[in-house]
Amino acid sequence: MGVLDLMKYLMFVFNMLVFGGGICLLSVGTWAAADPNGFQSIIVSSPLLNVGAYLIIFVGVALAFLGFLGCFGAIKENRSTLLLFFVLVLLVFSVEIVAAALILVNRKQIKAEFFLSDLQRNYQGDNASDVFSTSWNTIMIAFSCCGISGPDDFGNCSHFQEQQPDELWPHACCTRDRPLHTGHLLDWKRCRQRDPEYLNSQGCFPTIAWMLQKYISIPGACGLGVLTVEMFAMIFAFCLYRYYD
């Protein structure tokens, strides 16, 4: 097998990986945006998350298309397809680098205060049927947390306090036998007394931030792997383009 044949098959393998990654992202994005079991309400409640879900779908479709384009160009030895593939992957690669840099630069600007005002203004309680409240109930129960910074977020003239002046915080802040809506409260009375065994006193913002920090290496490694695959795919596409001249 010559160098040209080796590069062609490596090009095919790398683009199959790109195609597979695109299909995976498309599946995750579709599930996040249309899951009927409750996650959809969390996505819809935040414009940022909603845009993020559809952005994942778009990126998945784009990667799947690029993977198919690269495989087709390599197998058919089509210079025009290889050139188009190279330009498109270079564009995607550049956008990903810029996006990663912006995230690293601006990550510390995301503060709890940005979310606290929305919570105090829009959260209505445990039995509310609006998307915002049900989404927050889901988050607090699933992550065993309360509010943004803690239970006191539901005081301070919040909408929840105005509607339910006798309640200090919602039932979703109390510990359950299972972190699900169907789980039963362990003891509402002791939860109201701030018993640490029955009240989730930790805010959701630091809880989720800690989880993201703990597992940041996983998406970081995946992102680095995608960039590496794209870089090699561009190199092989450029070399094959020159060889087919």
Buried (B, 14 or more C-beta within 10 A) or exposed (E): EEEEEEBBBBBBBBBBBBBEBBBBBBEBBBBBBEBEEBBBBBBBBBEEBBEBBBEBBEBBBBBBBBBBBBBBBBBEEBBEBBBBBBEBBBEBBEEBEEEBEEEEEEEEEEEBEEBBEBBBEBBBBBEBEEBBBBBBBBBBBBBBBBBBBBBBBBEEEBBBBEEBEEBBBBBBBBBBEEEEBEEEBBBEEBBBEEBEEBBBBBBBBBBEEEEEEEEEEEEEEEEEEBBEBBBBBBBBBBBBBEBEE
